[in-house]
């Protein structure tokens, strides 16, 4: 995958999130010119910050005036209380982005990152009409509203008008470095393990008995970054939707004791009834502050680290979730990431950066 140095210019929309942040770091390392758009953009080395609110069409137009990327990566969304609102808000954000880029003449490819809710349905009807596992990209859309479908349709129409190619990337639960992210299982479990160690409590699996026992998979944010670049630069991957997972499968009953061992805590399987994290740690703010003060941690606000609700959603499912990667393999993407290492390498980085104590 040649990057061509200055030939390729990326606009990463949602550049401070778990997907966009890891993608930005990867592309900078690969020699791309990288613009990072966010409401509060990062000033990390090599990233040209662009501040804009995607909900405000004028804000986006003004921010992107004069910027002519070769590749656009849409890696953000805003959670809403209902799927109808998700469709309206996130669909509007996607329209505003491509409307603002209407006059950009150099775009050759645009990528959209969605997820496994493509096959499971939206949060309010999660899994009620799920596709058969393993999930495959040619599975028909489920009935009903899903803001992923809305975003896809807007992308397809924009690509047709602009004459550029597209790709859609559907990761499963993402494990990777990001702070203040709404969909961050790895950091959430690191905070949970830390609290259990500091309070001498067992590390109780917060999800369903089915998830404890069923096969599943996850997506490393670093592997996803490689996949996004691969699809953007590979002619055979144009105008395709892809599942993106690490390549291995596991059961939580196997993974959970190993995560517990990392933190030196006792692993416990799902009780009956289960104990979701959101309820368990609804008032964990002061507890985390005391832990942060004790160990001189970099972040005292637990809400900027843990997304209890999203991890509960992933681990509380009452159905199997496994994604097929055959399509990517046949087209030439062969990277693999051991999922156990995804967690441990993330935890090691969090320790190095004083996000959790050593």
C-alpha positions in Angstrom: 0.0 0.0 0.0 2.0 3.0 -1.2 0.9 6.3 0.3 2.5 8.6 -2.2 3.4 11.0 0.6 1.7 14.3 -0.1 -0.4 12.8 -2.9 -3.0 11.6 -0.4 -4.9 14.0 1.9 -7.3 12.5 4.4 -10.2 14.3 6.0 -11.1 12.3 9.2 -14.5 13.3 10.5 -14.6 12.4 14.2 -10.8 12.5 14.6 -10.8 12.5 18.4 -12.8 9.2 18.8 -11.7 5.7 19.1 -11.8 5.1 15.4 -10.8 8.5 14.1 -8.0 9.0 16.6 -6.4 5.7 15.8 -6.9 6.2 12.1 -5.3 9.7 12.2 -2.2 8.3 14.1 -1.9 5.5 11.6 -2.2 7.7 8.5 0.2 10.3 9.8 2.7 7.5 10.4 2.2 6.4 6.9 3.0 9.8 5.4 -0.5 11.1 4.7 -1.5 14.7 5.1 -4.3 14.5 7.7 -7.1 17.0 8.5 -8.9 16.1 11.7 -12.5 17.4 12.1 -14.2 17.4 15.5 -16.1 19.8 17.7 -12.9 20.0 19.8 -10.2 18.8 17.5 -7.0 17.2 18.6 -3.7 19.1 18.3 -1.7 15.9 18.1 1.5 16.0 16.0 0.8 15.7 12.3 -2.9 16.4 12.4 -4.3 19.6 11.0 -7.2 20.5 13.3 -10.6 21.6 12.0 -13.3 22.7 14.5 -16.9 22.2 13.4 -20.3 20.9 14.6 -21.7 18.5 12.1 -25.2 19.3 13.2 -24.8 22.9 11.9 -24.6 23.0 8.1 -23.1 26.5 8.1 -20.5 25.5 10.6 -19.4 22.6 8.4 -19.4 24.6 5.2 -17.3 27.4 6.7 -14.8 24.9 8.3 -14.3 23.0 5.1 -14.1 25.9 2.7 -10.9 25.6 0.7 -10.1 22.1 1.9 -9.8 19.6 -0.9 -9.1 16.1 0.4 -8.5 13.0 -1.7 -10.1 10.7 0.9 -12.9 11.2 3.4 -13.3 9.0 6.5 -16.6 9.4 8.4 -16.0 8.0 11.9 -18.5 9.7 14.2 -22.1 9.6 15.4 -24.1 11.2 18.2 -26.3 9.0 20.4 -30.0 10.0 20.5 -32.8 8.7 22.8 -34.8 7.0 19.9 -33.8 5.5 16.5 -36.0 8.1 14.8 -33.9 10.8 16.3 -30.7 8.8 15.5 -31.8 8.8 11.9 -32.7 12.5 11.9 -29.5 13.7 13.6 -26.9 11.4 12.3 -28.4 11.4 8.8 -28.4 15.2 8.9 -24.7 15.2 10.0 -23.8 13.0 7.1 -25.8 15.2 4.6 -24.1 18.4 6.0 -20.7 16.8 5.5 -21.1 15.8 1.9 -23.0 19.0 1.0 -20.0 21.0 2.4 -17.7 18.9 0.2 -19.8 19.2 -3.0 -17.3 21.6 -4.6 -14.2 19.5 -3.6 -12.8 18.1 -6.9 -10.0 15.9 -5.7 -12.1 13.3 -3.7 -11.4 9.8 -4.9 -12.9 7.8 -2.1 -15.1 8.2 1.0 -15.4 5.6 3.8 -18.1 5.3 6.4 -17.6 3.4 9.7 -20.8 1.9 11.1 -21.0 -1.4 13.1 -22.6 -4.7 13.9 -26.0 -3.0 14.5 -26.2 -3.4 10.7 -27.2 -7.0 11.6 -28.6 -6.6 15.1 -30.8 -3.6 14.7 -30.9 -0.3 16.6 -30.6 -0.2 20.4 -34.3 0.1 21.1 -35.0 -3.1 19.2 -31.6 -4.8 19.6 -31.5 -8.3 18.3 -35.3 -8.6 17.9 -35.0 -9.4 14.2 -31.2 -10.2 14.0 -29.5 -11.7 11.0 -28.2 -15.3 11.2 -24.6 -15.7 12.4 -21.9 -15.6 11.3 -22.9 -12.1 10.0 -22.0 -11.7 6.3 -22.0 -8.6 4.2 -24.6 -9.7 1.7 -27.2 -10.1 4.5 -30.3 -8.0 3.5 -31.1 -5.0 5.7 -33.4 -5.7 8.6 -36.9 -4.1 8.6 -37.4 -0.8 10.3 -35.3 2.3 10.9 -31.6 2.1 11.4 -29.4 5.2 11.1 -26.6 3.1 9.6 -28.8 2.5 6.6 -29.6 6.2 6.3 -25.9 7.1 6.5 -25.1 4.5 3.8 -27.8 5.8 1.4 -26.5 9.4 1.8 -22.9 8.2 1.1 -24.0 6.2 -2.0 -25.8 9.2 -3.4 -22.9 11.6 -2.7 -20.4 9.2 -4.3 -22.6 8.9 -7.4 -22.9 12.7 -7.7 -19.2 13.3 -7.0 -17.8 10.4 -9.1 -15.8 8.9 -6.2 -15.8 5.4 -4.8 -17.0 4.4 -1.3 -16.5 1.7 1.3 -18.5 0.9 4.5 -16.7 -0.7 7.5 -18.7 -2.6 10.1 -16.5 -3.3 13.2 -17.8 -5.3 16.2 -17.0 -4.1 19.8 -14.0 -1.8 19.4 -11.0 -2.2 21.7 -8.5 0.6 21.5 -7.0 3.8 23.0 -9.4 6.7 23.3 -10.6 8.9 26.1 -14.1 10.5 26.3 -15.5 8.0 23.8 -19.0 6.6 23.9 -18.2 3.2 22.6 -15.1 2.1 24.4 -15.2 -1.4 25.9 -11.5 -1.7 26.6 -11.1 1.4 28.7 -14.4 0.7 30.4 -13.2 -2.7 31.5 -9.8 -1.2 32.6 -11.6 1.2 34.8 -13.8 -1.6 36.2 -10.8 -3.9 36.9 -9.1 -1.0 38.6 -12.1 -0.2 40.9 -12.4 -3.9 41.8 -8.7 -4.1 42.7 -8.8 -0.9 44.7 -12.0 -1.9 46.6 -11.0 -5.6 46.9 -14.2 -6.6 45.1 -14.6 -9.5 42.7 -14.5 -8.9 38.9 -18.1 -9.9 38.1 -19.1 -10.4 34.5 -21.8 -7.8 33.9 -23.4 -9.4 30.9 -25.8 -12.2 30.0 -25.3 -15.9 30.5 -25.6 -16.3 26.8 -22.7 -13.9 26.1 -20.6 -15.6 28.8 -20.9 -18.9 26.9 -21.3 -18.0 23.3 -18.6 -17.4 20.7 -17.9 -13.8 19.9 -15.2 -11.5 18.4 -14.0 -7.9 18.8 -12.2 -5.3 16.6 -8.9 -3.7 17.5 -9.0 0.0 16.6 -5.5 -0.3 15.1 -6.5 -3.1 12.8 -9.6 -1.1 11.7 -7.2 1.8 10.8 -5.3 -0.6 8.5 -8.5 -1.8 7.0 -9.7 1.7 6.3 -6.5 2.6 4.5 -6.5 -0.7 2.6 -10.0 -0.2 1.3 -9.3 3.4 0.3 -6.2 2.4 -1.7 -7.3 -1.0 -3.2 -9.3 -0.9 -6.5 -10.8 -4.3 -5.7 -12.3 -3.0 -2.5 -14.2 -0.1 -4.1 -17.9 0.3 -3.6 -18.1 -2.5 -1.0 -19.3 -3.0 2.5 -17.0 -5.0 4.9 -17.1 -6.6 8.3 -13.9 -5.8 10.3 -12.9 -8.0 13.2 -9.6 -9.3 14.6 -9.8 -12.7 13.0 -10.1 -14.9 16.1 -13.1 -15.9 18.1 -13.4 -16.5 21.9 -15.9 -17.0 24.7 -16.1 -14.5 27.5 -15.9 -17.4 30.0 -12.3 -18.0 28.6 -11.3 -14.3 28.3 -12.7 -13.0 31.6 -10.4 -14.8 34.0 -7.4 -13.6 31.9 -8.5 -10.0 32.2 -9.1 -10.5 35.9 -5.6 -11.9 36.3 -4.1 -8.7 34.7 -5.6 -6.7 37.5 -5.0 -9.2 40.2 -8.7 -9.7 41.0 -11.1 -12.6 41.4 -13.1 -13.4 38.2 -16.8 -14.3 38.7 -19.2 -15.3 36.0 -22.6 -13.7 35.5 -24.8 -13.9 38.6 -28.6 -14.3 38.4 -29.9 -11.7 38.0 -27.0 -10.1 36.2 -25.3 -6.9 37.5 -25.0 -4.3 34.7 -22.2 -1.8 35.1 -24.4 1.3 34.5 -26.5 0.7 37.6 -23.5 -0.6 39.6 -21.4 2.5 39.0 -24.0 5.2 38.7 -22.4 7.0 41.6 -18.8 6.0 41.0 -17.6 9.6 40.4 -16.3 10.3 43.9 -14.8 6.8 44.2 -12.8 7.3 41.0 -11.6 10.7 42.1 -10.2 9.2 45.2 -8.4 6.5 43.2 -7.1 9.1 40.8 -5.8 11.2 43.7 -4.2 8.2 45.4 -2.3 7.2 42.3 -1.8 10.7 40.7 -3.8 9.7 37.6 -4.2 11.9 34.6 -8.1 11.9 34.6 -10.3 12.3 37.6 -13.6 12.2 35.8 -14.7 8.6 35.4 -17.4 9.7 32.8 -14.6 10.7 30.5 -13.2 7.1 30.6 -16.0 4.6 31.0 -19.0 4.1 28.8 -20.9 1.7 31.2 -24.1 1.7 29.1 -22.4 0.7 25.9 -20.4 -2.1 27.5 -23.6 -3.3 29.1 -25.2 -3.4 25.7 -22.4 -5.4 24.1 -22.1 -7.9 27.0 -25.8 -8.1 27.8 -27.0 -9.4 24.5 -29.2 -12.5 24.4 -27.9 -13.7 21.1 -24.7 -14.8 19.5 -22.6 -12.2 17.6 -19.9 -13.4 15.2 -18.7 -11.7 12.1 -17.4 -13.3 8.9 -14.3 -11.8 7.3 -14.1 -14.0 4.2 -14.9 -11.1 1.8 -11.9 -9.0 3.0 -9.6 -12.1 2.9 -10.5 -12.9 -0.7 -9.9 -9.3 -1.7 -6.4 -9.2 -0.1 -6.7 -8.0 3.4 -5.0 -10.5 5.6 -4.0 -8.7 8.8 -4.8 -10.5 12.1 -4.8 -9.4 15.7 -5.1 -11.7 18.7 -8.0 -10.3 20.8 -6.4 -11.1 24.2 -3.4 -9.0 23.1 -5.7 -6.2 22.1 -6.9 -5.9 25.7 -3.5 -6.4 27.3 -1.7 -3.9 25.0 -4.4 -1.3 25.7 -4.2 -1.8 29.4 -0.4 -1.5 29.3 -0.7 1.9 27.4 -3.3 3.1 29.9 -0.8 2.3 32.7 2.1 4.1 30.9 0.0 7.2 30.4 -1.3 7.2 34.0 -4.9 6.7 33.0 -5.1 3.7 35.4 -2.6 2.8 38.1 0.2 0.4 37.6 
